[in-house]
Amino acid sequence: MKRILSLLLVLGCIFQYSQAQTTIQKQGKSWQLLVDGKPFDIKGVTFGYDKDIANYDTYFKDLNFLGVNAIRTWATGNNMPQLLEAAKKYNIKVMVGIWMRHGRPGMEDDDSFNYLKDKKGMEDMYNNAIRVVQKYKDHSAVLTWGIGNEVYLNMATDEEKEAYSELLERICSKIKSIDPNHPITSVEAWTFGLEWWQKYVPSIDIYGLNSYGAGAGFLASELEKRNIDKPYIVTEFGVTGEWDIKIEKYGVKQEPTDKEKYNAIANGYPEWIANKPANLGVFVFHYSDGNHYGSPWLHTHHRGAYRPQYWAIREAYTGEKPINNVPAVVNFELPYGKYKSYSWVPVTLNVADVENETLNISFHYNHREGSRIRRNQINTLMHRGTLKSSFEIQLPKEHGAIKVYVNAKDSYNNVGIASTAIKVTDEDAKNRKYLVPKVRLPFYVYKDGEDMPYAPSAYMGNYEKILVDTRNTTDVHSGSAALKISYNHHYNWYGLGMVNPANDWGDILGGYDISGATKFSFWAKSSESSLRATIGFGLIGKDKAYPDTAKESREIKLGTKWKKYTIKLKKQDLSCIRSGFTLFSQSYGAGHHIYIDDIVFE
């Protein structure tokens, strides 16, 4: 009996870790993706819920309902094992993303990696890519490796692009030697990577091309013009994006209507993508929720409600119409001209709903100015009135053109959204020096290592000996995790700053407006008694274009038990704090660990 049980356990392990083989083949002029020898046409989505492990079952059941058979990630986090297991459970394949850093700030983030000088950083990316492949290559949910995303687009010079290409080929060729069972895809916007891939990266098997709107229908001809005989996947797809919109009102891009968003996916998939001989499929952008500038435009959910894109994916992949129709905003207008902040202005609004459900109406705005986070924010507007009696909205304390949204939500949890623009004037707002997001207090710089507003990326001094763990669970003051800073050397000084944007030293606008805070506090301890450290906030000086508007720190003697430290704030200008936490210390004879928890402005 024990032998039988042991055999069953062994067989179970073999089954659990058995890999599926993905191959590509060409017959005539047509390319075909195969999984274990069977044709596999990618009907995918980019997946934005990777951090929500507790609800994986809910999401993957929903993806089955939509007819999705594959998801794409941009990078590989600590939860990839759980993600792959959930995907396997629901018979969904995964393009496993391997992130490559960008050479300059762009649509994705504010990173500025130097491919000409940062040899260590390139080696880190190489090692990370190989680790990912070695760790997950035997998992049956893996479909292909997706290396990089729009790196060529976010790079300034040909010299940099050549250096990146050489690194990319080094990675791809190594992956081929350790994993013959999964093809390699690299991803770029539109056709910006084609000439570089052709010349420098022959080890790529599939070209991943991000394309929105009708442009997706021209990708095949773009490859043919260059005599490229390789298959491609449309790795991001949806309605025409902001970057291609020409029509504006007061400088605000005119967002496509909900109907256009639906049709781009439901009709665009069969007309622009699925019928192309070299195409292997598509990942629609973006199966995710949000409350920011991009979510009404491109996401399947906005503030928890279904968008037309959600139902369009289902029709594209299954042929099924929506179970319940999204309310349609037939007409939404605001008066022309300039209006002072806090003014009440009339709204012209007409909304239709096929099911005639009771609709909840709300209004919101975006001011596409300032730091990345601020210009992506969607904020709520005060309003009064009803659909029957008409509405008025109160304009916010902003200066310039704002984009105003109306949300019409039905009882099925669908939300129809339309937008327009209006000009607002406000002298105080006009004179703001740094346009960054205004936070609500208390504002946590660190709490459990989740959704951190600042990144621990400013390393100083003997930085090569610093190790930072943002999710340490071995010694915690409260909650589930604490920040652990390890210094693994017997002498010299070091420093760490938690900054926004990450990896920036004052050249890019970032940070937060924390005005109104009266104290800054944190809990701390050390592995060594009587360890001296200088801790506070504010790092970037006025010699930079975008400095911290205030700096405060205290030298303290840390003990081996948790203790709370508080810095009172009086008359400091907290209108742009881009370094939310700083720490400096040194070692005398041995390394040490410092633990920090619950960093907060109140």
Helices and strands as residue ranges (DSSP letters): H 2-17, E 22-27, E 30-35, E 38-39, E 42-47, G 53-55, H 56-66, E 70-72, H 80-89, E 93-98, H 119-136, E 142-147, H 158-178, E 184-189, H 194-200, E 206-210, G 213-218, H 219-225, E 232-237, G 242-244, E 248-249, E 252-253, H 258-266, H 268-268, I 269-273, E 279-287, H 294-298, E 301-302, E 305-306, H 308-318, E 328-333, E 338-340, E 344-352, E 360-366, H 372-376, E 379-380, E 383-386, E 390-394, E 400-409, E 415-425, H 427-430, E 443-446, E 455-461, G 463-465, E 466-472, E 482-487, E 491-499, E 519-526, E 531-537, E 552-558, E 563-568, E 579-588, E 592-601
